[in-house]
Amino acid sequence: MAAPSTSTPVPLSRRAFMKRVGIGAAATVAVGVGGGLVWRSFDQAVFTPGTGPAYEPWTTDLDGPPPASLVVAATLASSAHNTQPWAFSVSDDRIDVFADRGRTMGTMDALARDLQLSLGCAIENLALAAEAHGLTPIIDLQPDPQVADHVAAVDLRPGKVTVSPLYRAIPERHTNRGAYAVEHRVPLDELSALSDLTDAPAVSFAWLTSPDQRDRFGRMTVDATVAILGDVDQARDDFAWYRQDWHDIERQRDGITMDAAGLGEPMRTLVRVLPASSQEQMQSGWLEATRDRHVATASAYGLVLVRDRFDPVQLLEAGRLYQRAHLHATTRGLAMQPLNQAFERADRETTTKGPAEFGARLAEITPVAWDAVTAFRIGYPTEAAGISPRRPLNAVLW
């Protein structure tokens, strides 16, 4: 089935934006005279979203000389809340990958599950980039069990050049939080192709495709979002990664921005003009989007499975598999978005020794002898995903 067209959005001119939202020329002048709104429009890069130094890594030449280009490719990987919790130490023939514990989500990632998955995503990109440069990556995950933050040692040995479609998709892969085309279901053979990407015995996929399965997971995800927002600590730690101000984005170069939040135009442009929203407003919007857009338009859900959810190596492998799947989906015109709320609540329940509501609900939909460690929705996008900021190379090298 062909994917619906999702042409790359063209930045709106100021005049086109005013026309689209119904603000005429006279009102434009009035706003300008009043001060503030028009000034904020330009200060917030309203009409040139996704531009500036915070977004330059996406246009870096990944075919440039290693090892720098390999690390840049790694930094373009998926990460929970766009925390980018990685650091790298490089030499000509080796790259060591470390967890940056200063970039964790606190009670939102109580067992460091999201942290390990995110690091696995970066390792997968690094490996694909190494092969594209004629290097064979010999990957040792968790090389020293006594040093938890040293998550991988990657020896780079001469090999053949393998430029895979997944490597070429690295700068094109973005988390799409927008609506998916409900009239276009993802064919089962596309999901089977994603399952075929598994290459580690302790990692696998399970698919939730029937209406009953989708409804069950969707309700659980909405309920978990409500529970997160009702938990003062989790709500605080979630909100800490929202980025609304252009200057904050340029300074921090991480987190979830309005341009990557899946808002349609002209709303996406309007929120850049308006003053920053409060925590309550932002998180109410998250709940609404989860209920009315994310789970309402999912074609199917994927569960990433491991044999032991407390094994850091298996979590890293699960992250590698997710990244591989997202890159493959990108080559097929498919959109993906992680939906981790139920897992974040289950981990929180474990650490607080509270009732295991979400742990039990996840167990009910997980195949026997497996642990689900992350989930995502998949479908055909109705519009292109916005890009997220990325930290520069010098910020991730140790």
Phi, psi and omega per residue, in radians:
M1 nan 2.254 -3.129
A2 -1.270 2.496 3.133
A3 -1.348 2.534 3.042
P4 -1.050 2.623 -3.131
S5 -1.159 2.345 3.064
T6 -2.374 1.340 -3.108
S7 -1.141 2.626 3.139
T8 -1.132 2.223 -3.089
P9 -1.149 2.435 3.093
V10 -1.640 2.287 -3.133
P11 -0.955 2.338 3.121
L12 -1.260 2.448 2.946
S13 -1.331 2.815 3.125
R14 -1.050 -0.729 -3.130
R15 -1.137 -0.740 -3.128
A16 -1.148 -0.668 3.118
F17 -1.098 -0.822 -3.124
M18 -1.052 -0.674 3.133
K19 -1.173 -0.721 -3.063
R20 -1.165 -0.666 -3.125
V21 -1.610 0.098 3.029
G22 1.436 0.455 3.097
I23 -1.827 2.061 -3.076
G24 -1.437 3.111 -3.086
A25 -1.107 -0.686 -3.138
A26 -1.084 -0.740 3.124
A27 -1.130 -0.603 3.114
T28 -1.073 -0.767 3.119
V29 -1.114 -0.749 -3.124
A30 -1.079 -0.737 3.111
V31 -1.111 -0.691 3.138
G32 -1.138 -0.706 3.133
V33 -1.165 -0.677 -3.140
G34 -1.136 -0.399 3.126
G35 1.401 2.711 3.016
G36 1.646 -1.124 -3.003
L37 -1.152 -0.898 3.130
V38 -1.143 -0.687 3.096
W39 -1.034 -0.764 -3.135
R40 -1.166 -0.579 3.136
S41 -0.972 -0.824 -3.116
F42 -1.383 -0.619 3.137
D43 -1.123 -0.572 -3.119
Q44 -1.578 0.171 3.139
A45 0.942 0.750 -3.055
V46 -1.001 -0.723 -2.997
F47 -1.719 0.063 3.066
T48 -2.354 1.027 -3.097
P49 -1.132 2.662 3.092
G50 1.255 0.378 3.124
T51 -2.120 2.855 -3.131
G52 1.882 2.985 -3.073
P53 -0.970 -0.551 -3.104
A54 -1.139 -0.311 -3.092
Y55 -1.932 -0.014 -3.077
E56 -1.087 -0.575 3.125
P57 -0.965 -0.482 -3.137
W58 -1.181 -0.372 -3.138
T59 -1.876 0.140 3.080
T60 -1.135 2.487 3.117
D61 -1.263 1.795 -3.136
L62 -1.243 -0.230 3.094
D63 -1.528 0.080 3.094
G64 -1.201 3.099 -3.031
P65 -1.140 2.402 3.006
P66 -1.352 2.856 0.057
P67 -1.487 -0.142 -3.057
A68 -1.016 -0.762 -3.097
S69 -1.154 -0.509 3.104
L70 -1.186 -0.706 3.131
V71 -1.192 -0.711 3.096
V72 -1.039 -0.770 3.096
A73 -1.015 -0.718 3.129
A74 -1.091 -0.651 -3.091
T75 -1.263 -0.204 3.111
L76 -1.574 0.172 -3.133
A77 -1.338 2.886 3.050
S78 -1.225 2.573 3.012
S79 -2.665 2.592 -3.106
A80 -1.049 2.242 -3.120
H81 0.967 0.358 -3.085
N82 0.922 0.742 3.140
T83 -1.337 -0.424 -3.133
Q84 0.872 1.037 -2.979
P85 -1.490 0.801 -3.044
W86 -2.194 2.737 3.029
A87 -2.552 2.699 -3.022
F88 -2.377 2.492 2.978
S89 -2.072 2.201 -2.978
V90 -2.147 2.611 2.921
S91 -2.449 -3.126 -3.075
D92 -1.100 -0.542 -3.047
D93 -2.177 0.305 3.139
R94 -2.786 2.486 3.019
I95 -2.254 2.175 3.069
D96 -1.782 2.362 -3.097
V97 -1.920 2.294 -3.103
F98 -2.179 2.661 2.977
A99 -1.441 2.282 3.056
D100 -1.671 1.706 -3.052
R101 -1.205 -0.197 3.062
G102 -1.354 -0.070 -3.090
R103 -2.087 0.661 3.130
T104 -1.676 3.002 -3.051
M105 -1.837 0.304 3.064
G106 1.044 -2.251 -3.084
T107 -1.222 -0.229 3.047
M108 -1.305 -0.275 3.098
D109 -2.403 1.090 -2.949
A110 -1.059 -0.482 -3.105
L111 -1.961 0.229 3.132
A112 1.070 0.433 3.098
R113 -1.174 -0.866 3.116
D114 -1.059 -0.648 3.125
L115 -1.026 -0.876 -3.106
Q116 -1.154 -0.707 3.117
L117 -1.085 -0.743 -3.141
S118 -1.088 -0.729 3.121
L119 -1.133 -0.661 3.073
G120 -1.064 -0.680 3.094
C121 -1.038 -0.771 -3.137
A122 -1.125 -0.695 3.140
I123 -1.103 -0.667 3.126
E124 -1.106 -0.804 3.105
N125 -1.058 -0.726 -3.138
L126 -1.059 -0.766 -3.119
A127 -1.121 -0.748 3.122
L128 -1.104 -0.690 3.133
A129 -1.195 -0.672 3.113
A130 -1.046 -0.810 -3.132
E131 -1.091 -0.611 3.123
A132 -1.191 -0.335 3.102
H133 -1.766 0.265 3.109
G134 1.306 0.484 3.121
L135 -2.067 2.397 3.075
T136 -1.653 1.999 -3.133
P137 -1.446 2.090 3.048
I138 -1.722 1.864 -2.948
I139 -1.796 2.143 3.070
D140 -1.966 1.830 -3.118
L141 -1.422 2.397 -3.119
Q142 0.868 1.047 -2.999
P143 -1.090 -0.492 3.097
D144 -2.255 1.811 -3.104
P145 -0.995 -0.359 3.132
Q146 -1.408 -0.201 -3.140
V147 -2.091 1.530 -3.001
A148 -1.084 -0.550 -3.063
D149 -1.393 -0.219 3.068
H150 -1.551 1.591 -2.939
V151 -1.523 -0.341 -3.141
A152 -2.805 2.474 2.948
A153 -2.013 2.129 -3.074
V154 -2.036 1.802 3.061
D155 -1.419 2.377 -3.087
L156 -1.931 1.926 -3.094
R157 -1.997 2.606 3.132
P158 -1.003 2.413 -3.140
G159 -2.736 -2.898 3.139
K160 -1.544 2.666 3.110
V161 -1.310 2.156 3.098
T162 -2.262 1.708 -3.141
V163 -1.679 1.668 -3.043
S164 -1.511 2.776 3.024
P165 -1.015 -0.536 3.123
L166 -1.153 -0.689 3.091
Y167 -1.092 -0.780 -3.137
R168 -1.131 -0.407 -3.124
A169 -1.442 -0.166 -3.057
I170 -0.935 -0.874 -3.130
P171 -1.332 -0.118 -3.137
E172 -1.736 -0.219 -3.081
R173 -1.414 2.172 3.067
H174 -2.490 2.542 3.045
T175 -1.200 2.184 -3.098
N176 -1.829 1.877 -3.123
R177 -1.670 0.162 3.129
G178 -1.435 -3.058 3.094
A179 -1.289 2.508 3.044
Y180 -1.782 2.770 -3.057
A181 -1.305 1.854 -3.069
V182 -1.195 -0.383 -3.124
E183 -1.464 -0.093 -3.135
H184 -2.094 1.693 3.093
R185 -1.377 2.514 3.099
V186 -1.266 2.153 -3.130
P187 -1.074 2.624 -3.124
L188 -1.086 -0.533 3.141
D189 -1.200 -0.473 3.050
E190 -1.195 -0.714 3.107
L191 -1.173 -0.642 3.093
S192 -1.115 -0.641 3.113
A193 -1.117 -0.624 3.078
L194 -1.181 -0.705 3.102
S195 -1.074 -0.572 -3.128
D196 -1.198 -0.173 -3.141
L197 -1.364 -0.176 -3.126
T198 -1.163 2.403 3.138
D199 -2.403 0.211 3.098
A200 -2.220 2.313 -3.028
P201 -1.113 -0.405 -3.070
A202 -1.674 0.202 -3.099
V203 -2.315 2.468 -3.119
S204 -2.764 3.123 3.050
F205 -2.040 2.669 2.856
A206 -2.324 2.545 -3.045
W207 -2.048 2.382 3.066
L208 -1.920 1.804 -2.977
T209 -2.089 -0.437 -3.097
S210 -1.306 2.741 3.106
P211 -0.963 -0.715 -3.140
D212 -1.130 -0.756 3.126
Q213 -1.125 -0.753 -3.130
R214 -1.137 -0.737 3.141
D215 -1.122 -0.708 -3.114
R216 -1.126 -0.810 3.141
F217 -1.201 -0.672 3.131
G218 -1.071 -0.791 3.120
R219 -1.109 -0.692 3.117
M220 -1.098 -0.709 -3.119
T221 -1.162 -0.736 3.095
V222 -1.131 -0.773 3.119
D223 -1.061 -0.690 3.134
A224 -1.174 -0.650 3.093
T225 -1.091 -0.766 3.083
V226 -1.040 -0.739 -3.130
A227 -1.139 -0.687 3.097
I228 -1.069 -0.805 -3.099
L229 -1.221 -0.361 3.063
G230 -1.515 -0.095 3.115
D231 -1.766 1.933 -3.026
V232 -0.961 -0.756 -3.093
D233 -1.214 -0.792 3.138
Q234 -1.153 -0.705 3.117
A235 -1.069 -0.712 3.111
R236 -1.125 -0.797 -3.081
D237 -1.245 -0.500 3.026
D238 -1.182 -0.850 -3.063
F239 -1.135 -0.450 -3.124
A240 -1.045 -0.329 -3.099
W241 -1.823 0.196 3.030
Y242 -1.471 2.379 3.127
R243 -2.166 1.998 -3.102
Q244 -1.942 -0.553 -3.050
D245 -1.605 2.345 -3.096
W246 -1.008 -0.685 -3.140
H247 -1.156 -0.657 3.073
D248 -1.125 -0.719 3.123
I249 -1.068 -0.788 -3.121
E250 -1.184 -0.559 -3.126
R251 -1.388 -0.760 -3.030
Q252 -1.659 -0.582 3.042
R253 0.978 0.757 3.128
D254 -2.717 -3.005 3.025
G255 1.371 -3.117 -3.094
I256 -1.708 2.129 -3.122
T257 -1.854 2.886 3.119
M258 -1.165 -0.533 -3.131
D259 -1.201 -0.417 3.139
A260 -1.835 0.190 -3.042
A261 -1.531 -0.058 3.096
G262 1.484 0.246 3.076
L263 -1.286 2.484 3.069
G264 -1.446 2.834 3.005
E265 -1.407 2.540 0.122
P266 -1.559 0.043 -3.082
M267 -1.020 -0.689 -3.118
R268 -1.055 -0.696 3.117
T269 -1.244 -0.688 -3.097
L270 -1.097 -0.715 -3.088
V271 -1.208 -0.375 3.059
R272 -1.259 -0.495 -3.122
V273 -1.370 -0.694 -3.022
L274 -1.292 2.758 3.074
P275 -1.039 2.768 -3.113
A276 -1.023 2.499 3.139
S277 -1.428 2.727 3.085
S278 -1.331 2.944 3.081
Q279 -1.018 -0.770 -3.133
E280 -1.075 -0.754 3.135
Q281 -1.130 -0.780 -3.102
M282 -1.120 -0.788 -3.056
Q283 -1.347 -0.466 2.983
S284 -1.135 -0.667 3.075
G285 -1.130 -0.638 3.102
W286 -1.120 -0.787 3.117
L287 -1.075 -0.778 3.139
E288 -1.086 -0.762 3.134
A289 -1.127 -0.705 3.121
T290 -1.053 -0.798 -3.071
R291 -1.294 -0.798 -2.939
D292 -1.699 -0.250 -3.119
R293 -2.158 -0.923 -3.015
H294 -1.167 -1.032 -3.099
V295 -1.405 -0.385 -3.111
A296 -1.281 -0.410 -3.070
T297 -2.056 0.154 3.135
A298 -1.183 2.303 3.050
S299 -1.346 -0.645 3.120
A300 -2.815 2.899 3.038
Y301 -2.092 2.501 3.034
G302 -1.966 2.411 3.008
L303 -1.878 2.280 3.017
V304 -1.640 2.176 -2.996
L305 -1.963 2.570 2.975
V306 -2.351 2.898 3.097
R307 -1.374 -0.543 -3.085
D308 -2.498 1.874 -3.049
R309 -1.244 -0.158 3.096
F310 -1.699 0.028 3.114
D311 -1.557 1.958 -3.087
P312 -1.072 -0.563 3.123
V313 -1.149 -0.735 3.123
Q314 -1.160 -0.603 3.072
L315 -1.149 -0.702 3.078
L316 -1.104 -0.729 3.094
E317 -1.130 -0.638 3.100
A318 -1.125 -0.691 3.076
G319 -1.116 -0.710 3.089
R320 -1.065 -0.746 -3.133
L321 -1.141 -0.745 3.112
Y322 -1.037 -0.807 -3.121
Q323 -1.081 -0.744 3.126
R324 -1.052 -0.746 -3.137
A325 -1.158 -0.712 -3.134
H326 -1.154 -0.674 3.080
L327 -1.124 -0.771 3.109
H328 -1.086 -0.772 3.124
A329 -1.027 -0.675 3.118
T330 -1.049 -0.707 3.126
T331 -1.188 -0.306 -3.104
R332 -1.793 0.144 3.138
G333 1.289 0.365 -3.133
L334 -1.766 2.637 3.096
A335 -1.887 2.609 3.088
M336 -2.444 2.646 3.070
Q337 -2.612 2.171 3.047
P338 -1.111 2.494 3.023
L339 -2.256 1.651 -2.948
N340 -1.881 0.135 -3.027
Q341 -0.997 -0.767 -3.113
A342 -1.117 -0.632 3.125
F343 -1.221 -0.685 3.125
E344 -1.144 -0.611 3.067
R345 -1.269 -0.694 3.130
A346 -1.089 -0.733 3.109
D347 -1.131 -0.675 3.105
R348 -1.111 -0.718 3.103
E349 -1.059 -0.683 -3.135
T350 -1.118 -0.760 -3.060
T351 -1.340 -0.489 3.135
T352 -1.627 -0.077 -3.105
K353 1.002 0.595 3.095
G354 -1.538 3.140 3.108
P355 -1.002 2.356 -3.045
A356 -1.512 0.993 -3.095
E357 -1.082 -0.938 -3.047
F358 -1.393 -0.489 3.001
G359 -1.061 -0.723 3.133
A360 -1.210 -0.707 -3.131
R361 -1.177 -0.628 3.063
L362 -1.172 -0.705 -3.138
A363 -1.067 -0.558 -3.114
E364 -1.180 -0.447 -3.111
I365 -1.839 0.059 -3.087
T366 -1.747 2.358 3.112
P367 -1.002 2.582 -3.141
V368 -1.029 2.438 3.101
A369 1.329 0.178 3.086
W370 -2.181 2.743 2.976
D371 -2.041 2.241 3.021
A372 -1.441 2.300 -3.083
V373 -2.071 -0.239 3.024
T374 -2.834 2.827 3.127
A375 -2.472 2.800 3.124
F376 -2.649 2.717 2.998
R377 -1.729 2.699 -3.110
I378 -2.449 2.579 3.124
G379 3.113 -3.102 3.061
Y380 -1.584 2.219 -3.069
P381 -1.234 2.659 3.017
T382 -1.697 -0.246 3.027
E383 -2.728 2.809 -3.108
A384 -1.159 2.572 3.114
A385 -1.307 2.550 3.003
G386 -1.342 2.671 -3.136
I387 -1.592 2.694 -3.103
S388 -1.910 2.711 -3.132
P389 -1.197 2.749 3.115
R390 -2.430 2.498 3.096
R391 -1.279 2.596 -3.118
P392 -1.307 2.918 -3.101
L393 -0.967 -0.772 -3.058
N394 -1.197 -0.225 3.136
A395 -1.525 -0.240 -3.063
V396 -1.972 0.000 3.135
L397 -1.643 2.265 3.091
W398 -1.878 nan nan
